């Protein structure tokens, strides 16, 4: 399993159901959320799908690379998820 940073931007209407849907997609695809931080509703730098504000979610996730592919496909099909970004966390090596 790899460690990932995940940032998800969802529509600012009905935020609680959108947060639950994101968590449901992650757990369904065998991803484990190790840390969760919500940044709240923020103004977007540019309009995305007629939205000027959106809710930002930040999570640390443990998952297999194959699971990430499935998660990205499901995120892409959900109209309430405006943007998402997975970043692989690498272990820092000290001298």
Secondary structure, DSSP 8 states (H G I E B T S, - for coil): -EEEEEEEEEESTTHHHHHHHHHHHHHHTT-EEEEEEEEEEEEEEEEETTEEEEEEEEEEEEE-HHHHHHHHHHHHH-TTEEEEEEEEE------
